[in-house]
Amino acid sequence: MECLVTGGAGFLGSHLIERLLQDNHSVVCLDDFSTGTKRNLDNVKNQIKIVEGDIRDPNIIKETVRNIDYIFHLAAQISVNRSVREPRFDASVNIEGTINLLEAIANCSVKRFIYVSTGGAIYGEPTVIPASENTKELPISPYGISKLVGEKYLQWFHNIYGLLYTIIRPANIYGPRQDPLGEAGVISIFLGRIKNNEPIEIFGDGKDTRDYVYVKDITEICVRAMNSSHVGIFNAGTGKQTNLLELVNIIEHVTKLDVYKKFCNPRPGDVNHIALDSKKAYEKLGWKSTTDLTTGMNKTWDWFLSDQ
Ligand SMILES: NC(=O)c1ccc[n+]([C@@H]2O[C@H](COP(=O)([O-])OP(=O)(O)OC[C@H]3O[C@@H](n4cnc5c(N)ncnc54)[C@H](O)[C@@H]3O)[C@@H](O)[C@H]2O)c1
């Protein structure tokens, strides 16, 4: 099948491309290389078509979606912090860019649109954790809002044009190739600083919790979504909350290094506690996360030691 991966030069996108190639699909990667890199595509660059372009440019998109069967839409402004500073920019990429894609394929023969949304930022501060897909979406950051609006447009295009879709709401993804100098991805940022003997910054008292899910588990749910006839929304997490202090303990255990912590003020837009109930993904797609945090952390640290 012909697959388009927007944001394919990014952290998750580059792993997803490898996974699609394993299943013998043809892949087109559309990316503006704003946070993604050519280096992320080193393993696969001879096997895929790379289109350098911005999802905010409707002309590039029209050209790129021709003859595509499956679209995996990952290109996004992904930093909560940046979305707080620059909500208009965040909306232009995450909302306008998504609409551009949807408009371009409204009357095409695309078999399914797989939209990687967010489970970590869409529910805000849910009263019941782990949060299921039935939890009310009450995002507290422009990033959470823009990803939710992208979902709503996708559902509108489904209602009007019959476009089949899967929305995946991942928890906090981590793993090799996540940018340690980026603004999202706390595990990668911490490991990058620890490797350089720099203190890590903890915003708040360290008791905030997240649900950390390994990148290969998320590529697996993307492929399962592609191969399923089910239309709908799926959380993708482990269901387990880990607070930052516990996370640092795991990092110290894995790296065998002492970690120097600097406590800073909490940041606006960051949620305090989240974990995702992914029972629906298990029931409908047969998916569950299979990589525990220590195993995934070891793989990520190995990559830091070998690659950086
Ligand atoms: N990393 C996480 O913890 C996490 C959690 C939940 C959901 N997600 C979602 O997963 C997707 C991938 O995130 P990631 O962590 O791989 O981030 P990333 O920044 O590594 O990847 C995003 C990619 O999109 C590209 N891009 C950005 N703006 C673009 C534009 N205007 N036009 C074309 N390409 C553009 C970037 O260059 C990059 O390659 C995003 O949609 C994000 O919202 C990520």
The ligand as an ORCA input file, in Angstrom:
! r2SCAN-3c Opt
* xyz 0 1
  N       6.283     12.743     21.766
  C       5.215     12.551     22.509
  O       5.302     12.322     23.725
  C       3.836     12.592     21.889
  C       2.739     12.222     22.686
  C       1.475     12.229     22.134
  C       1.287     12.594     20.820
  N       2.370     12.955     20.062
  C       2.141     13.336     18.658
  O       2.968     12.528     17.841
  C       3.318     13.247     16.663
  C       4.805     13.147     16.422
  O       5.492     13.748     17.507
  P       7.052     13.558     17.765
  O       7.222     13.374     19.218
  O       7.587     12.575     16.826
  O       7.582     15.020     17.441
  P       8.677     15.522     16.397
  O       8.793     17.008     16.600
  O       9.890     14.702     16.483
  O       7.951     15.227     15.015
  C       7.103     16.142     14.368
  C       7.550     16.196     12.919
  O       6.682     17.078     12.212
  C       7.483     17.929     11.403
  N       6.746     19.177     11.219
  C       6.455     20.102     12.156
  N       5.774     21.116     11.605
  C       5.619     20.801     10.297
  C       5.001     21.463      9.212
  N       4.407     22.661      9.361
  N       5.012     20.869      8.000
  C       5.630     19.661      7.820
  N       6.239     19.002      8.815
  C       6.223     19.567     10.044
  C       8.773     18.115     12.172
  O       9.866     18.533     11.363
  C       8.977     16.733     12.748
  O       9.695     15.910     11.866
  C       2.799     14.658     16.840
  O       1.589     14.787     16.135
  C       2.535     14.766     18.333
  O       1.499     15.679     18.617
  C       3.647     12.960     20.558
*
